Amino acid sequence: MRRFETGILPFVIAAAAFLVISCDQPGKMAPQPVVLGKHKLVEPFVLTSHRGEPFASRQLQGKIWVVNFIFTSCGRECPFLSRRFLTLQERFANDERIELVSISVDPQTDTVERLAQYAAGFDAGDRWHFLTGDPGTIARIIRHDFLIDTGKADGTLPQRQNSELPHTERFAVVDRDGIVRFYTNGMAGDAADRTEQAIELILKEPSV
């Protein structure tokens, strides 16, 4: 299946090329050092959470947050990605500085009710937010804030093809100032470990 990351923006791909990996064979790549960058400031956005409430990015101000992109009817990659987020939730269960954000790439289908059911299936706690909303807003977030090509020339979200929907497998870590600092392939066997290492590095940085 073609995914957003096959069209990653040029100045990101050089630093992240080693992240490409088959979703059927996670964890086959040799370990790489976790190196933080400063990629992009995430612009303000408002979506809707699986709790049926507006969710504004300002609610994450001062927090370190990890983002992935999923859809509830995905039967292959998304359960892997969500289980790795569940691992992160367990590891940072007692650290209120860390939040998890899962944004649907199929907002036409992923209603609040569907997201709530999906979230319950992964025991999502108070600091794991499943978001849906306007497709244009989500496309902008993916392409312009997280620098991931949506795979369409006009920058919009791809449309479902039968039961398949191209999407990215990336995790992104955003720091307390709202800047994207790290990417890793969520399908890799060490994705949770690498994400945790990136978070720990950011936590060691002095707060301004």
VENUR-V302000 format. One record per helix or strand of 2 or more residues. SS is the DSSP state (~ for helix, > for strand). FROM is the first residue (numbers start at 1). TO is the last residue. If there is no record, write none. Layout:
# VENUR-V302000
ss=SS from=FROM to=TO
ss=SS from=FROM to=TO
This chain:
# VENUR-V302000
ss=~ from=4 to=7
ss=~ from=10 to=19
ss=> from=40 to=41
ss=> from=46 to=49
ss=> from=54 to=56
ss=~ from=57 to=60
ss=> from=64 to=70
ss=~ from=77 to=91
ss=> from=98 to=104
ss=~ from=112 to=121
ss=> from=128 to=132
ss=~ from=135 to=145
ss=> from=170 to=174
ss=> from=179 to=185
ss=~ from=191 to=204
